[in-house]
Amino acid sequence: MLLDKLTVAGNELVNVPADEKTLLDLGVSKTDISALLAQAKQAQLEAQCQHARTYAYHCESDGLAFDYLAAQAEFGKDSAEAEATKTAWLAARNAIKARYPKPE
């Protein structure tokens, strides 16, 4: 895990390893370390969720979105075909969101 940005003694550091020893060596107080580690863990969980969702959208729902757009163009916006493809697309997106919920 990394801390994207960390300011220590007026110096801005980037991509700092999020481990206790490194932070102590940089002069970060023990009271601040636990919050920084929690922040890094949260950022990691959010990034993992976003990556999983992006991959799943690409594999499972993006094609359905194109089917929906094609059905709108071919049959009209309010056609049964367009509504059916829209329903399938949104169901796939909702399934992905349920499978990969955003971390709290």
C-alpha positions as CSV (number, residue, x, y, z in Angstrom):
1,M,0.0,0.0,0.0
2,L,1.1,3.5,-0.7
3,L,0.1,6.9,0.5
4,D,-0.3,9.1,-2.6
5,K,0.8,12.3,-0.8
6,L,2.2,12.9,2.7
7,T,3.4,16.2,4.1
8,V,6.1,15.8,6.8
9,A,7.8,18.8,8.3
10,G,6.7,21.0,5.5
11,N,8.0,18.6,2.8
12,E,5.4,17.0,0.5
13,L,6.2,13.3,-0.3
14,V,4.5,11.2,-2.9
15,N,4.0,7.4,-3.1
16,V,5.2,6.8,0.4
17,P,5.0,3.1,1.5
18,A,2.2,2.8,4.1
19,D,4.0,0.8,6.8
20,E,4.6,1.8,10.4
21,K,8.4,1.6,10.3
22,T,8.7,3.8,7.2
23,L,6.4,6.4,8.7
24,L,8.2,6.4,12.0
25,D,11.5,6.8,10.2
26,L,10.0,9.8,8.4
27,G,9.1,11.4,11.7
28,V,5.4,10.8,11.6
29,S,3.9,10.7,15.1
30,K,2.5,7.4,16.4
31,T,-0.9,8.9,16.8
32,D,-1.0,9.9,13.1
33,I,0.2,6.6,11.8
34,S,-2.9,4.6,12.5
35,A,-5.1,7.2,10.7
36,L,-2.7,7.2,7.7
37,L,-2.7,3.4,7.5
38,A,-6.5,3.3,7.6
39,Q,-6.6,6.0,4.9
40,A,-4.2,3.9,2.7
41,K,-6.2,0.7,3.3
42,Q,-9.4,2.6,2.3
43,A,-7.9,3.9,-0.8
44,Q,-6.6,0.4,-1.8
45,L,-10.1,-1.1,-1.2
46,E,-11.7,1.7,-3.4
47,A,-9.2,1.2,-6.1
48,Q,-9.7,-2.6,-6.1
49,C,-13.5,-2.1,-6.3
50,Q,-13.2,0.4,-9.1
51,H,-10.9,-1.9,-11.1
52,A,-13.2,-4.9,-10.6
53,R,-16.2,-2.9,-11.7
54,T,-14.5,-1.5,-14.7
55,Y,-13.4,-4.9,-15.9
56,A,-16.9,-6.4,-15.3
57,Y,-18.6,-3.5,-17.1
58,H,-16.2,-4.1,-20.1
59,C,-16.9,-7.8,-20.1
60,E,-20.5,-8.0,-19.2
61,S,-22.5,-4.8,-19.8
62,D,-20.8,-2.5,-22.3
63,G,-21.9,-4.8,-25.2
64,L,-25.4,-4.6,-23.9
65,A,-25.2,-0.8,-23.9
66,F,-24.2,-0.8,-27.6
67,D,-27.1,-3.2,-28.3
68,Y,-29.4,-0.7,-26.6
69,L,-28.1,2.2,-28.7
70,A,-28.4,0.0,-31.9
71,A,-32.0,-0.9,-31.0
72,Q,-32.9,2.7,-30.5
73,A,-31.4,3.6,-33.9
74,E,-33.0,0.7,-35.7
75,F,-36.4,0.5,-34.0
76,G,-36.9,3.8,-32.3
77,K,-36.4,5.1,-28.8
78,D,-39.7,3.9,-27.4
79,S,-39.8,0.5,-29.2
80,A,-40.2,-2.8,-27.4
81,E,-36.8,-3.9,-28.7
82,A,-35.1,-0.8,-27.3
83,E,-36.8,-1.2,-23.9
84,A,-35.8,-4.9,-23.7
85,T,-32.2,-4.1,-24.5
86,K,-32.2,-1.2,-22.0
87,T,-33.6,-3.5,-19.3
88,A,-30.9,-6.1,-20.0
89,W,-28.2,-3.5,-19.9
90,L,-29.3,-1.9,-16.7
91,A,-29.8,-5.3,-15.0
92,A,-26.2,-6.2,-15.9
93,R,-24.9,-2.9,-14.5
94,N,-26.9,-3.4,-11.3
95,A,-25.7,-7.0,-10.9
96,I,-22.1,-5.7,-11.2
97,K,-22.7,-3.0,-8.6
98,A,-24.2,-5.6,-6.2
99,R,-21.3,-8.0,-6.8
100,Y,-18.7,-5.3,-6.2
101,P,-20.2,-2.9,-3.6
102,K,-18.2,0.3,-2.9
103,P,-16.3,0.0,0.4
104,E,-17.6,2.0,3.3
